[in-house]
Amino acid sequence: MKRSDVLAFTAIVLGAFAAGVVWAPAFSDVSKIKDFLEVTSYIATILACGVAASALSSWKHQFRFTERFSRLSALKDAATDLHLYRGYLLAIRKACDILLRGEPVDLSIAEDIEQRRLKLLDTFAAYRKAWTSAVAFLTAAEEADFPGLPDTFINLYIQRPDQIYSAASGGVNSGCQNEYLEVVSASNSEAKDLYTRTVSTLDALLSEKV
C-alpha cells in the first residue's frame, strides 16, 4: 500500500472512530446538537487534512518521476554520442597500422585523429553535465551499478591510446605485432561493450516505473 493510501485510510478510520464515540451521545440529547455540529466540523477537518496529505504525497511522487524521466532522457541522448570514443581508437589504429607497414602517415590522417579527439572531449563534457543533472534522481544502488560513469570513459580515453601507440612502437622495433594486435583488439571490444552496457542500462532505467 502506498504512503498516500495509508494516510487517507488513517484519516477515515479516525473519523469513523470519532463518529462512533461522539455521535451516539449527541443524538440522545437534543441540547447537545451544538456539540454534535462541532464534532462534525472537527471530523470534516480531519478528513480534509487526510485528503490533502494524500494529494500532496501523490503530487510529489509524480513530480519526482517526471523529473527523473526527463533527466535520464537527457543523459541517454548525451550517451548516444559516446560511440565516438571507439571511433577515436579506430582512427589511431589506422595510423598505427600504416606505421607498422613501414609507410609514412599522411597528414590528413593525423588531422582526422585530432578532430576526433576534440569532438570526443566535447562529447565527454556534455555527458558529464547530463550525468551531474541526473545522478540526484538515481538510488545509491543504481548509481553504484551504473557502468558508464563519466570518469570511466575519461580514464580509458587517457590510458588506451597511449597503450596502443606504445604497442605499435614495440611492434615496429621488434618486427612482431602480436602484442599490438592484442591491445587494439582488447581496447576495441572494451569500448564496444562499455557503450552497449551504458545505453542498455539507461534504457532499462527509463522503462522502470518508480
C-alpha positions as CSV (number, residue, x, y, z in Angstrom):
1,M,0.0,0.0,0.0
2,K,1.3,3.4,-0.9
3,R,2.0,6.0,1.8
4,S,-0.7,8.3,0.4
5,D,-3.3,5.4,0.7
6,V,-2.2,4.8,4.2
7,L,-2.7,8.4,5.1
8,A,-6.2,8.5,3.6
9,F,-7.1,5.2,5.3
10,T,-5.9,6.5,8.6
11,A,-8.0,9.7,8.3
12,I,-11.1,7.7,7.5
13,V,-10.5,5.4,10.5
14,L,-10.0,8.3,12.8
15,G,-13.2,9.9,11.5
16,A,-15.2,6.7,11.9
17,F,-13.9,6.2,15.5
18,A,-14.8,9.8,16.4
19,A,-18.2,9.3,14.9
20,G,-18.8,6.1,16.9
21,V,-17.7,7.6,20.2
22,V,-19.2,11.1,20.0
23,W,-22.3,10.9,17.8
24,A,-24.3,8.4,19.9
25,P,-24.5,10.8,23.0
26,A,-25.0,13.7,20.7
27,F,-28.2,12.1,19.2
28,S,-29.5,11.1,22.6
29,D,-29.8,14.7,23.8
30,V,-31.2,17.4,21.6
31,S,-29.5,20.0,23.7
32,K,-26.1,18.7,22.5
33,I,-26.8,19.5,18.9
34,K,-24.2,22.3,19.1
35,D,-21.6,19.8,20.3
36,F,-22.6,17.4,17.5
37,L,-22.1,20.1,14.9
38,E,-18.7,21.0,16.4
39,V,-17.7,17.3,16.3
40,T,-18.9,17.0,12.7
41,S,-16.8,20.0,11.8
42,Y,-13.8,18.5,13.5
43,I,-14.2,15.2,11.7
44,A,-14.5,17.0,8.4
45,T,-11.3,18.9,9.1
46,I,-9.5,15.6,9.8
47,L,-10.8,14.1,6.6
48,A,-9.8,17.1,4.6
49,C,-6.3,17.1,6.1
50,G,-6.0,13.4,5.2
51,V,-7.2,14.0,1.6
52,A,-4.8,17.0,1.3
53,A,-1.9,15.0,2.6
54,S,-2.7,12.2,0.2
55,A,-2.9,14.6,-2.7
56,L,0.4,16.2,-1.8
57,S,2.2,12.9,-1.5
58,S,0.8,11.8,-4.9
59,W,2.0,15.1,-6.4
60,K,5.5,14.8,-5.0
61,H,5.8,11.2,-6.3
62,Q,4.6,12.3,-9.8
63,F,6.9,15.3,-9.9
64,R,9.9,13.2,-9.0
65,F,9.0,10.6,-11.5
66,T,8.6,13.2,-14.2
67,E,11.9,14.9,-13.4
68,R,13.7,11.6,-13.2
69,F,12.5,10.6,-16.6
70,S,13.4,14.0,-18.1
71,R,17.0,13.9,-16.6
72,L,17.6,10.3,-17.6
73,S,16.3,11.0,-21.1
74,A,18.8,13.8,-21.4
75,L,21.6,11.5,-20.2
76,K,20.6,8.9,-22.7
77,D,20.8,11.5,-25.5
78,A,24.2,12.5,-24.4
79,A,25.3,8.9,-24.1
80,T,24.5,8.1,-27.7
81,D,27.5,10.1,-28.8
82,L,29.9,8.1,-26.6
83,H,30.4,5.8,-29.6
84,L,32.8,8.5,-30.8
85,Y,35.3,7.1,-28.2
86,R,35.6,3.8,-30.1
87,G,35.8,5.7,-33.4
88,Y,38.7,7.7,-32.0
89,L,40.5,4.4,-31.1
90,L,39.9,3.0,-34.6
91,A,41.4,6.2,-36.1
92,I,44.5,5.7,-34.0
93,R,44.7,2.1,-35.1
94,K,44.5,3.1,-38.7
95,A,47.6,5.3,-38.3
96,C,49.5,2.7,-36.3
97,D,48.7,0.0,-39.0
98,I,50.3,2.3,-41.6
99,L,53.4,2.8,-39.4
100,L,53.7,-1.0,-38.9
101,R,53.7,-1.4,-42.7
102,G,56.7,0.9,-42.8
103,E,54.8,3.7,-44.6
104,P,54.6,7.4,-43.6
105,V,51.3,8.5,-42.1
106,D,49.6,11.1,-44.2
107,L,48.9,14.5,-42.6
108,S,45.2,14.1,-43.3
109,I,45.1,11.0,-41.1
110,A,46.8,12.9,-38.2
111,E,44.4,15.8,-38.6
112,D,41.4,13.3,-38.6
113,I,42.6,11.9,-35.3
114,E,42.9,15.3,-33.7
115,Q,39.5,16.4,-34.9
116,R,38.0,13.2,-33.5
117,R,39.8,13.8,-30.2
118,L,38.4,17.4,-29.9
119,K,34.9,16.3,-30.7
120,L,35.2,13.5,-28.2
121,L,36.2,15.9,-25.5
122,D,33.1,18.0,-26.3
123,T,31.0,14.8,-26.0
124,F,32.5,13.9,-22.6
125,A,31.8,17.4,-21.4
126,A,28.1,17.2,-22.4
127,Y,27.8,13.7,-21.0
128,R,29.3,14.8,-17.6
129,K,26.9,17.7,-17.5
130,A,23.9,15.4,-18.1
131,W,25.2,12.9,-15.6
132,T,25.5,15.6,-12.9
133,S,21.9,16.6,-13.5
134,A,20.6,13.0,-13.5
135,V,22.5,11.4,-10.7
136,A,20.4,13.0,-8.0
137,F,17.4,11.0,-9.2
138,L,19.2,7.7,-9.0
139,T,19.2,5.4,-6.0
140,A,22.5,4.6,-4.3
141,A,22.3,1.1,-5.8
142,E,21.6,2.4,-9.3
143,E,24.5,4.8,-9.2
144,A,26.8,2.1,-7.9
145,D,25.8,-0.4,-10.6
146,F,25.9,2.1,-13.5
147,P,28.6,1.1,-15.9
148,G,29.2,4.2,-17.9
149,L,30.4,6.8,-15.3
150,P,32.0,9.9,-16.9
151,D,35.3,9.2,-15.1
152,T,35.3,5.7,-16.5
153,F,35.3,7.0,-20.1
154,I,37.8,9.7,-19.3
155,N,40.2,7.3,-17.7
156,L,40.0,5.0,-20.8
157,Y,40.5,7.9,-23.1
158,I,43.7,8.8,-21.3
159,Q,45.1,5.2,-21.0
160,R,44.1,3.3,-24.1
161,P,45.6,5.5,-26.9
162,D,48.9,5.5,-25.1
163,Q,48.9,1.8,-24.8
164,I,48.1,1.4,-28.5
165,Y,50.8,3.8,-29.5
166,S,53.3,2.0,-27.2
167,A,52.4,-1.4,-28.5
168,A,52.7,-0.2,-32.1
169,S,56.1,1.3,-31.4
170,G,57.2,-2.0,-29.9
171,G,56.0,-3.8,-33.0
172,V,58.0,-1.5,-35.2
173,N,61.1,-2.1,-33.2
174,S,60.7,-5.8,-32.8
175,G,59.0,-6.7,-36.0
176,C,56.4,-8.7,-34.0
177,Q,52.8,-7.3,-34.0
178,N,51.2,-9.8,-31.6
179,E,51.2,-7.5,-28.6
180,Y,49.9,-4.7,-30.7
181,L,47.1,-6.8,-32.2
182,E,46.1,-7.9,-28.7
183,V,46.0,-4.4,-27.3
184,V,43.9,-2.9,-30.2
185,S,41.5,-5.9,-30.1
186,A,41.0,-5.7,-26.4
187,S,40.6,-1.9,-26.5
188,N,38.0,-2.1,-29.3
189,S,36.0,-4.8,-27.5
190,E,36.1,-2.9,-24.3
191,A,34.9,0.3,-25.9
192,K,32.1,-1.5,-27.7
193,D,31.0,-3.4,-24.6
194,L,31.1,-0.3,-22.3
195,Y,29.0,1.7,-24.8
196,T,26.4,-1.1,-25.2
197,R,26.1,-1.6,-21.4
198,T,25.8,2.1,-20.7
199,V,23.0,2.7,-23.3
200,S,21.1,-0.5,-22.3
201,T,21.3,0.4,-18.6
202,L,19.8,3.8,-19.4
203,D,17.1,2.2,-21.5
204,A,16.2,-0.1,-18.5
205,L,16.1,2.8,-16.1
206,L,13.8,4.8,-18.4
207,S,11.4,1.8,-18.7
208,E,11.1,1.4,-14.9
209,K,8.1,2.8,-13.1
210,V,9.1,4.3,-9.7
